[in-house]
Amino acid sequence: MGADVDVAVIGAGIAGLAAAHELARAGRQVRVFEAADHVGGRMATRRISGFVVDTGAEQISTRGYPHTWELLRRLELDDAVPRIGRQLGVWRGGRVRRGLAHPLGLITGAGMSVRARADFMRATRGRFDAAHPEASRLGTATVTEFAAPYHRDLLEYLCQPVVSGFFGWRPEHSAAAPFLGLLGAIGPSTAWRTYDDGMDLVARALAARLDVTTSFPVREVMAGPGFARITGDGTELRARSVVLAVPAPVARQVYANPPEHERPFLDACTFTPMVKVHLMLDHRPESRVYLLAVPRSESPSVSVVLFDHLKHPDRAPGGRGLVTVIASPVMAPALLDAPDDQVVGVLADEAERFVPGLRAAVTGSVVHRFRHGLPEATPRALALRAGFESRIGGVVDYAGDWVSLAPYSEAAVRSGRRAAARVRTRPSSTTVSSNTRSQHA
């Protein structure tokens, strides 16, 4: 009996689309199934009344993204990634301190004392591998444990604001090695860029070249001898290979019979939630920085204030502004299921401290929630990671930034390409059920 699908990719985020693209280029018949009504996953973008709202990822870098840049060149999009050209800042003592993730910060301090800056240089000496964080000399030490021997500013005004603001991590729960590996890979903010017309630019370009079915939530994947059965929305089909390009907790939920050796890491690979409110403004406020990181010692509810219209001018119509406020890891779980007006009230009211006049300028808002925001990179998950990755492959494979516990889009692209390489070693066939193909075309 022939399979209905040669390769089924579950999830149309950047990891799944990258995997599908590689497989299609190799001549495999690939179908992508996405539960949402759009592609992009945590790199999705919404377009509302002339505003371009990036719901998840905000920027990439010229450094540390080799797989992404190769993909961009292949899609002829490498000229559509302009430099942001603005600095980041930290809020301390009632004002913005510029220079976060910038060479200038070693001079100005970026909110840290001279002693803390010297400690940072000493603490980060050596190599930290973003692709293999478990190999770091730090072992499974948490961010808090890593910073403990040094000046308290290192944790309070650098490590904690960065890991909480960018990854949604609580530094006492997440490992330092993935964080330092990522910092070393992407380089200073002078190298940071963003996409023209939204962070879903690559996802849209890839999806246009692939067979993608949206609004198709997969309920169950069951591996069998030489095939897998996929069930979703009253439809059942068989695939010779499946790539689960979804967050680890989702993979664990839908994959009915994963091998015993994969289950410990899947169970340990938890994700942090993220809640954001995007505020549409009647004017375009200026700022000394395009992104402001707020330490938890300075605010209980806000971790980042982002001026999207300064990140890229196309994010808001002429004369208008767009500001994104991200909830702190402490506040996000409480807001995850709260009504939109409550989320807007909590976050916008607190952000008024950092952007005076913000509330009066708001003409509209969008709330976005990621229940599975970013992989939490706990010490237990880090200890299990290498063993998991060394043995994956088979009828059901995986792709996502969580495979390497590196919470950035390059890790997702890289994992998608590696999953495709593993799938290509499995036998394929052109025997595909025409009834199923036409039903889902």
HUJOPE-V729380 format. One record per run of one state. SS is the DSSP state (H for helix, E for strand, L for the rest). FROM is the first residue (numbers start at 1). LEN is the number of residues. If there is no record, write none. Layout:
# HUJOPE-V729380
SS/FROM/LEN
SS/FROM/LEN
This chain:
# HUJOPE-V729380
L/1/2
E/3/1
L/4/1
E/5/6
L/11/2
E/13/1
H/14/12
L/26/4
E/30/4
L/34/6
E/40/1
H/41/3
L/44/1
E/45/4
L/49/2
E/51/4
L/55/5
E/60/2
L/62/4
H/66/9
L/75/8
E/83/1
L/84/4
E/88/5
L/93/2
E/95/6
L/101/4
H/105/4
L/109/5
H/114/10
L/124/9
H/133/3
L/136/6
E/142/1
H/143/5
L/148/4
H/152/16
L/168/7
E/175/1
H/176/11
L/187/2
H/189/3
E/192/2
L/194/7
H/201/7
L/208/4
E/212/2
L/214/6
E/220/5
L/225/2
E/227/6
L/233/2
E/235/10
L/245/3
H/248/7
E/255/1
L/256/4
H/260/9
L/269/2
E/271/11
L/282/9
E/291/4
L/295/7
E/302/6
H/308/4
L/312/1
H/313/3
L/316/5
E/321/7
L/328/1
H/329/7
L/336/4
H/340/12
L/352/6
H/358/4
E/362/14
L/376/3
H/379/13
L/392/4
E/396/3
L/399/2
H/401/3
L/404/5
H/409/16
L/425/7
E/432/1
L/433/1
H/434/7
L/441/1
